[in-house]
Amino acid sequence: MDINIAQYICEKMDVKMQDLRQLSPLTLAYIGDGIYDIIIRTMIVEKGNAPVNKLHNTVSGFVKAQTQMEMITKLEESLTEEEHDIYKRGRNAKSYTSAKNASKSDYRMATGFEALIGYLYLKGDMDRIMELVKEGISLCDMKK
């Protein structure tokens, strides 16, 4: 992708971009959760109109902690060393929240996945995000 979306947003909103190395893994996961969600929502909506309830249920299957855990488990060996380090930082971060319908282990791995997505987004590497999400969906044999 030709544009760093995060940088573009910061420039247009007169906000200074933070140094990625200074952001906590949970902050990276926070933005990564939103980015992953918008990717999945876009993918589902572009298939055509549907009742919002059906859209929500379809998206929920992709964004739940268990699915993210399955994706990162299958993607882990294809991560670069840098990506793996970011994933581990997110996975090992001490979170004071937990998912309603996920084990603690699944939730932590999903947090690591989201931290990686957030890191890549803020770094401006949308191509890599799309590559990982597409491969993860394919490896998990999820219906698109």
DRENPA-3360 file (N, C-alpha, C; in nm, 2 decimals, always signed):
BEGIN
1 = MDINIAQY = +0.09/-0.12/+0.00/+0.00/+0.00/+0.00/+0.09/+0.12/+0.00 ~ +0.05/+0.22/-0.07/+0.14/+0.34/-0.09/+0.13/+0.44/+0.02 ~ +0.03/+0.43/+0.11/+0.02/+0.53/+0.22/+0.02/+0.46/+0.35 ~ +0.09/+0.53/+0.45/+0.09/+0.49/+0.59/-0.04/+0.55/+0.64 ~ -0.14/+0.47/+0.67/-0.27/+0.53/+0.71/-0.26/+0.60/+0.84 ~ -0.19/+0.54/+0.94/-0.17/+0.60/+1.07/-0.10/+0.73/+1.06 ~ +0.00/+0.74/+0.98/+0.07/+0.86/+0.96/-0.02/+0.97/+0.89 ~ -0.10/+0.93/+0.79/-0.19/+1.01/+0.73/-0.29/+1.07/+0.83;
9 = ICEKMDVK = -0.35/+0.99/+0.91/-0.45/+1.03/+1.01/-0.38/+1.13/+1.10 ~ -0.26/+1.10/+1.15/-0.20/+1.19/+1.25/-0.17/+1.33/+1.18 ~ -0.12/+1.33/+1.06/-0.10/+1.45/+0.99/-0.22/+1.53/+0.97 ~ -0.33/+1.47/+0.93/-0.46/+1.54/+0.90/-0.52/+1.59/+1.03 ~ -0.50/+1.52/+1.14/-0.56/+1.56/+1.27/-0.46/+1.64/+1.36 ~ -0.34/+1.68/+1.30/-0.24/+1.75/+1.38/-0.20/+1.69/+1.51 ~ -0.18/+1.56/+1.50/-0.13/+1.48/+1.61/+0.01/+1.42/+1.58 ~ +0.10/+1.43/+1.68/+0.23/+1.37/+1.66/+0.23/+1.22/+1.68;
17 = MQDLRQLS = +0.29/+1.15/+1.58/+0.30/+1.01/+1.59/+0.39/+0.97/+1.70 ~ +0.36/+0.87/+1.78/+0.44/+0.82/+1.88/+0.55/+0.73/+1.83 ~ +0.66/+0.72/+1.90/+0.77/+0.62/+1.87/+0.71/+0.48/+1.90 ~ +0.71/+0.39/+1.80/+0.66/+0.26/+1.82/+0.72/+0.18/+1.94 ~ +0.85/+0.21/+1.96/+0.92/+0.14/+2.06/+0.88/+0.18/+2.20 ~ +0.81/+0.29/+2.21/+0.77/+0.35/+2.34/+0.63/+0.30/+2.38 ~ +0.56/+0.24/+2.28/+0.42/+0.20/+2.31/+0.41/+0.06/+2.37 ~ +0.33/+0.05/+2.47/+0.31/-0.08/+2.54/+0.25/-0.18/+2.45;
25 = PLTLAYIG = +0.27/-0.31/+2.47/+0.21/-0.41/+2.39/+0.06/-0.41/+2.40 ~ +0.00/-0.36/+2.51/-0.14/-0.36/+2.53/-0.20/-0.24/+2.45 ~ -0.12/-0.13/+2.43/-0.16/-0.02/+2.34/-0.16/-0.07/+2.20 ~ -0.06/-0.14/+2.16/-0.05/-0.20/+2.03/-0.17/-0.29/+2.00 ~ -0.20/-0.37/+2.10/-0.32/-0.46/+2.09/-0.45/-0.38/+2.07 ~ -0.46/-0.27/+2.14/-0.58/-0.19/+2.14/-0.60/-0.14/+2.00 ~ -0.50/-0.08/+1.93/-0.52/-0.04/+1.80/-0.53/-0.15/+1.70 ~ -0.46/-0.26/+1.73/-0.46/-0.38/+1.64/-0.60/-0.44/+1.64;
33 = DGIYDIII = -0.67/-0.44/+1.75/-0.80/-0.50/+1.76/-0.89/-0.42/+1.66 ~ -0.88/-0.29/+1.66/-0.97/-0.21/+1.57/-0.94/-0.23/+1.43 ~ -0.81/-0.24/+1.40/-0.77/-0.26/+1.26/-0.81/-0.39/+1.20 ~ -0.79/-0.50/+1.28/-0.83/-0.63/+1.24/-0.98/-0.63/+1.22 ~ -1.05/-0.57/+1.32/-1.20/-0.57/+1.31/-1.25/-0.50/+1.18 ~ -1.19/-0.39/+1.14/-1.23/-0.31/+1.02/-1.19/-0.39/+0.90 ~ -1.08/-0.47/+0.90/-1.05/-0.55/+0.78/-1.16/-0.66/+0.77 ~ -1.19/-0.73/+0.87/-1.29/-0.83/+0.87/-1.43/-0.78/+0.83;
41 = RTMIVEKG = -1.47/-0.67/+0.89/-1.60/-0.61/+0.86/-1.61/-0.57/+0.71 ~ -1.50/-0.51/+0.66/-1.49/-0.47/+0.52/-1.51/-0.59/+0.43 ~ -1.44/-0.70/+0.46/-1.44/-0.82/+0.38/-1.59/-0.88/+0.38 ~ -1.65/-0.88/+0.50/-1.79/-0.93/+0.51/-1.89/-0.84/+0.44 ~ -1.88/-0.71/+0.46/-1.98/-0.62/+0.40/-1.97/-0.62/+0.24 ~ -1.84/-0.64/+0.19/-1.83/-0.63/+0.05/-1.88/-0.76/-0.02 ~ -1.93/-0.85/+0.06/-1.99/-0.97/-0.01/-2.14/-0.94/-0.04 ~ -2.19/-0.83/+0.01/-2.32/-0.79/-0.02/-2.41/-0.75/+0.10;
49 = NAPVNKLH = -2.52/-0.70/+0.08/-2.61/-0.66/+0.18/-2.66/-0.78/+0.26 ~ -2.68/-0.76/+0.39/-2.73/-0.87/+0.47/-2.79/-0.80/+0.60 ~ -2.88/-0.86/+0.67/-2.92/-0.80/+0.79/-2.81/-0.78/+0.89 ~ -2.81/-0.67/+0.96/-2.70/-0.63/+1.05/-2.67/-0.74/+1.15 ~ -2.77/-0.80/+1.20/-2.75/-0.91/+1.29/-2.67/-1.02/+1.23 ~ -2.70/-1.06/+1.11/-2.62/-1.16/+1.04/-2.48/-1.12/+1.01 ~ -2.46/-0.99/+0.98/-2.32/-0.94/+0.96/-2.25/-0.95/+1.09 ~ -2.31/-0.91/+1.20/-2.24/-0.91/+1.33/-2.20/-1.05/+1.37;
57 = NTVSGFVK = -2.29/-1.15/+1.35/-2.26/-1.29/+1.38/-2.15/-1.34/+1.30 ~ -2.15/-1.31/+1.17/-2.04/-1.35/+1.08/-1.90/-1.30/+1.13 ~ -1.90/-1.16/+1.15/-1.78/-1.10/+1.19/-1.73/-1.15/+1.33 ~ -1.83/-1.18/+1.42/-1.79/-1.23/+1.55/-1.71/-1.36/+1.54 ~ -1.74/-1.44/+1.45/-1.67/-1.57/+1.43/-1.53/-1.55/+1.39 ~ -1.49/-1.44/+1.32/-1.36/-1.41/+1.28/-1.28/-1.34/+1.39 ~ -1.35/-1.26/+1.47/-1.27/-1.17/+1.56/-1.26/-1.22/+1.71 ~ -1.33/-1.33/+1.73/-1.32/-1.39/+1.87/-1.18/-1.44/+1.90;
65 = AQTQMEMI = -1.15/-1.44/+2.03/-1.02/-1.47/+2.08/-0.97/-1.61/+2.03 ~ -1.06/-1.71/+2.04/-1.03/-1.84/+2.00/-0.98/-1.85/+1.85 ~ -1.05/-1.78/+1.76/-1.01/-1.77/+1.62/-0.88/-1.70/+1.60 ~ -0.86/-1.59/+1.67/-0.73/-1.52/+1.66/-0.62/-1.61/+1.71 ~ -0.64/-1.69/+1.82/-0.54/-1.78/+1.87/-0.51/-1.89/+1.77 ~ -0.61/-1.94/+1.70/-0.59/-2.04/+1.60/-0.50/-1.98/+1.49 ~ -0.54/-1.86/+1.45/-0.47/-1.80/+1.34/-0.32/-1.78/+1.37 ~ -0.29/-1.72/+1.49/-0.15/-1.69/+1.52/-0.07/-1.82/+1.55;
73 = TKLEESLT = -0.14/-1.92/+1.60/-0.07/-2.05/+1.61/-0.02/-2.11/+1.48 ~ -0.11/-2.09/+1.38/-0.07/-2.14/+1.24/+0.02/-2.05/+1.17 ~ +0.02/-1.92/+1.20/+0.11/-1.82/+1.14/+0.24/-1.81/+1.20 ~ +0.26/-1.85/+1.33/+0.38/-1.82/+1.41/+0.51/-1.86/+1.34 ~ +0.51/-1.97/+1.27/+0.64/-2.01/+1.21/+0.68/-1.92/+1.09 ~ +0.58/-1.85/+1.03/+0.61/-1.77/+0.92/+0.63/-1.62/+0.95 ~ +0.63/-1.59/+1.09/+0.66/-1.46/+1.13/+0.81/-1.43/+1.12 ~ +0.85/-1.30/+1.10/+0.99/-1.26/+1.11/+1.03/-1.26/+1.25;
81 = EEEHDIYK = +1.15/-1.25/+1.28/+1.20/-1.24/+1.42/+1.14/-1.12/+1.49 ~ +1.14/-1.01/+1.42/+1.08/-0.88/+1.48/+0.93/-0.90/+1.51 ~ +0.86/-0.96/+1.41/+0.71/-0.99/+1.43/+0.69/-1.08/+1.55 ~ +0.77/-1.18/+1.56/+0.76/-1.28/+1.67/+0.78/-1.22/+1.80 ~ +0.88/-1.13/+1.81/+0.91/-1.05/+1.93/+0.79/-0.97/+1.98 ~ +0.73/-0.90/+1.88/+0.61/-0.82/+1.91/+0.50/-0.91/+1.96 ~ +0.47/-1.02/+1.89/+0.37/-1.11/+1.93/+0.39/-1.16/+2.07 ~ +0.51/-1.20/+2.10/+0.54/-1.25/+2.24/+0.52/-1.14/+2.34;
89 = RGRNAKSY = +0.56/-1.02/+2.31/+0.54/-0.91/+2.41/+0.39/-0.89/+2.43 ~ +0.31/-0.89/+2.33/+0.17/-0.88/+2.35/+0.11/-1.00/+2.43 ~ +0.15/-1.12/+2.39/+0.10/-1.24/+2.46/+0.13/-1.24/+2.60 ~ +0.25/-1.19/+2.64/+0.30/-1.20/+2.78/+0.26/-1.07/+2.86 ~ +0.20/-0.98/+2.80/+0.16/-0.85/+2.87/+0.06/-0.89/+2.98 ~ +0.07/-0.82/+3.09/-0.02/-0.84/+3.20/-0.15/-0.75/+3.18 ~ -0.25/-0.82/+3.14/-0.38/-0.75/+3.11/-0.47/-0.77/+3.23 ~ -0.54/-0.66/+3.27/-0.64/-0.67/+3.38/-0.78/-0.70/+3.33;
97 = TSAKNASK = -0.79/-0.73/+3.21/-0.92/-0.77/+3.15/-0.91/-0.91/+3.09 ~ -1.02/-0.97/+3.06/-1.02/-1.10/+3.00/-1.15/-1.11/+2.91 ~ -1.14/-1.20/+2.82/-1.25/-1.22/+2.73/-1.37/-1.30/+2.80 ~ -1.49/-1.27/+2.76/-1.60/-1.33/+2.83/-1.61/-1.48/+2.79 ~ -1.58/-1.51/+2.67/-1.60/-1.65/+2.62/-1.47/-1.72/+2.57 ~ -1.36/-1.69/+2.64/-1.23/-1.75/+2.60/-1.15/-1.79/+2.72 ~ -1.06/-1.89/+2.70/-0.97/-1.92/+2.81/-0.87/-1.81/+2.83 ~ -0.80/-1.81/+2.94/-0.70/-1.71/+2.96/-0.58/-1.73/+2.86;
105 = SDYRMATG = -0.55/-1.85/+2.83/-0.45/-1.88/+2.73/-0.48/-1.82/+2.59 ~ -0.61/-1.86/+2.55/-0.65/-1.81/+2.42/-0.65/-1.66/+2.41 ~ -0.70/-1.59/+2.52/-0.71/-1.45/+2.53/-0.57/-1.39/+2.52 ~ -0.47/-1.44/+2.58/-0.34/-1.39/+2.58/-0.28/-1.40/+2.44 ~ -0.30/-1.52/+2.38/-0.25/-1.53/+2.24/-0.31/-1.44/+2.14 ~ -0.44/-1.42/+2.16/-0.52/-1.32/+2.08/-0.47/-1.18/+2.10 ~ -0.43/-1.15/+2.22/-0.38/-1.02/+2.25/-0.24/-1.00/+2.18 ~ -0.16/-1.11/+2.18/-0.04/-1.10/+2.10/-0.06/-1.08/+1.95;
113 = FEALIGYL = -0.16/-1.15/+1.90/-0.19/-1.13/+1.76/-0.23/-0.99/+1.73 ~ -0.32/-0.93/+1.82/-0.37/-0.80/+1.80/-0.25/-0.70/+1.82 ~ -0.16/-0.72/+1.91/-0.04/-0.64/+1.92/+0.04/-0.63/+1.79 ~ +0.06/-0.75/+1.73/+0.13/-0.76/+1.61/+0.06/-0.68/+1.50 ~ -0.07/-0.69/+1.49/-0.15/-0.62/+1.39/-0.13/-0.47/+1.41 ~ -0.14/-0.43/+1.54/-0.13/-0.29/+1.57/+0.01/-0.23/+1.54 ~ +0.11/-0.31/+1.57/+0.25/-0.27/+1.54/+0.27/-0.25/+1.39 ~ +0.22/-0.35/+1.31/+0.24/-0.34/+1.17/+0.16/-0.22/+1.11;
121 = YLKGDMDR = +0.04/-0.19/+1.17/-0.04/-0.08/+1.12/+0.03/+0.05/+1.15 ~ +0.08/+0.07/+1.27/+0.15/+0.19/+1.30/+0.28/+0.21/+1.23 ~ +0.34/+0.10/+1.20/+0.46/+0.10/+1.12/+0.43/+0.13/+0.97 ~ +0.31/+0.12/+0.93/+0.27/+0.15/+0.79/+0.28/+0.03/+0.70 ~ +0.28/-0.09/+0.75/+0.29/-0.21/+0.67/+0.16/-0.29/+0.65 ~ +0.07/-0.22/+0.58/-0.06/-0.28/+0.56/-0.05/-0.40/+0.47 ~ +0.04/-0.40/+0.38/+0.06/-0.52/+0.29/+0.09/-0.64/+0.38 ~ +0.17/-0.63/+0.48/+0.20/-0.75/+0.56/+0.08/-0.79/+0.65;
129 = IMELVKEG = +0.01/-0.69/+0.70/-0.11/-0.72/+0.77/-0.21/-0.80/+0.68 ~ -0.23/-0.75/+0.56/-0.32/-0.82/+0.47/-0.27/-0.96/+0.44 ~ -0.14/-0.98/+0.42/-0.08/-1.11/+0.39/-0.11/-1.20/+0.51 ~ -0.09/-1.16/+0.63/-0.10/-1.24/+0.75/-0.25/-1.28/+0.77 ~ -0.34/-1.18/+0.76/-0.48/-1.21/+0.78/-0.53/-1.30/+0.67 ~ -0.50/-1.28/+0.55/-0.54/-1.37/+0.44/-0.49/-1.51/+0.46 ~ -0.36/-1.52/+0.50/-0.31/-1.65/+0.52/-0.37/-1.72/+0.64 ~ -0.39/-1.64/+0.75/-0.45/-1.70/+0.87/-0.59/-1.75/+0.84;
137 = ISLCDMKK = -0.67/-1.68/+0.77/-0.81/-1.72/+0.73/-0.80/-1.85/+0.65 ~ -0.71/-1.85/+0.56/-0.69/-1.97/+0.47/-0.65/-2.09/+0.55 ~ -0.55/-2.07/+0.64/-0.49/-2.18/+0.72/-0.60/-2.24/+0.82 ~ -0.68/-2.15/+0.86/-0.79/-2.19/+0.96/-0.91/-2.25/+0.89 ~ -0.91/-2.24/+0.76/-1.02/-2.29/+0.67/-1.15/-2.23/+0.71 ~ -1.14/-2.10/+0.72/-1.27/-2.02/+0.76/-1.34/-1.98/+0.63 ~ -1.47/-1.98/+0.64/-1.55/-1.93/+0.52/-1.54/-1.78/+0.51 ~ -1.50/-1.74/+0.39/-1.49/-1.59/+0.37/-1.62/-1.54/+0.31;
% end
